[in-house]
Amino acid sequence: MNLDIIKKVIAFCAVGIWLILLFKIFQAGGDMQEQLPKCIFTTIITFSILTLLFKGIEYIEKRVLTRRLSESSNNIVVKI
């Protein structure tokens, strides 16, 4: 089971959402003192969620792979 395409789509969406949020923060106005905490918070939250999703996908991949390996090893018949 190859989930690389799903990872790429999720990453593309996360970066897109992050850029949209940053653009909205900059459009809201204010000086850099007001915008900086919002930008940092947005960046941390966006990429934390992205990391969480990637780790979840990798966990699922690992479970499926170990399940397939255990099933295939149970079906091996050795003739002596």
C-alpha positions as a printed Julia matrix, in Angstrom:
80×3 Matrix{Float64}:
  0.0     0.0    0.0
  1.65    3.17  -1.19
  0.36    6.34   0.42
  2.96    8.75  -0.97
  0.4    10.46  -3.2
 -1.86   11.09  -0.21
  1.11   12.55   1.71
  1.91   14.9   -1.18
 -1.7    16.06  -1.47
 -1.92   16.67   2.28
  1.37   18.61   2.23
  0.23   20.71  -0.73
 -3.08   21.51   0.99
 -1.34   22.36   4.28
  1.08   24.76   2.61
 -1.79   26.33   0.66
 -3.87   26.83   3.81
 -0.83   28.23   5.61
 -0.16   30.75   2.83
 -3.81   31.82   2.75
 -3.8    32.35   6.53
 -0.58   34.37   6.36
 -2.01   36.48   3.55
 -5.14   37.19   5.63
 -3.0    38.14   8.63
 -0.99   40.58   6.52
 -4.17   42.02   4.97
 -5.65   42.67   8.42
 -3.12   45.42   8.93
 -1.27   46.47  12.01
  2.39   46.7   12.73
  4.81   43.8   12.83
  4.53   43.55  16.63
  0.87   42.53  16.24
  1.31   40.29  13.21
  4.35   38.3   14.35
  2.65   36.23  17.1
 -0.21   35.38  14.75
  2.21   34.29  12.02
  4.23   32.15  14.42
  1.09   30.55  15.89
 -0.32   29.83  12.42
  2.96   28.27  11.3
  3.29   26.08  14.39
 -0.31   24.84  14.27
 -0.34   24.19  10.52
  2.88   22.2   10.44
  2.1    20.39  13.7
 -1.11   19.09  12.15
  0.8    18.18   8.98
  3.37   16.25  11.02
  0.6    14.49  12.94
 -1.07   13.42   9.7
  2.24   12.19   8.24
  3.01   10.16  11.37
 -0.49    8.66  11.26
 -0.07    7.65   7.63
  3.34    6.13   8.36
  1.84    4.21  11.3
 -0.92    2.84   9.07
  1.64    1.87   6.41
  3.74    0.04   8.99
  0.75   -1.87  10.41
 -0.45   -2.91   6.96
  3.06   -4.0    5.96
  3.61   -6.07   9.12
  0.17   -7.63   8.75
  0.91   -8.6    5.14
  4.3   -10.0    6.11
  2.82  -12.07   8.93
  0.07  -13.39   6.65
  2.56  -14.31   3.94
  4.88  -16.03   6.43
  1.96  -18.12   7.72
  1.24  -19.35   4.2
  4.77  -20.54   3.48
  5.03  -24.31   3.32
  8.46  -25.84   3.59
  8.9   -29.27   2.02
 11.74  -31.38   3.29
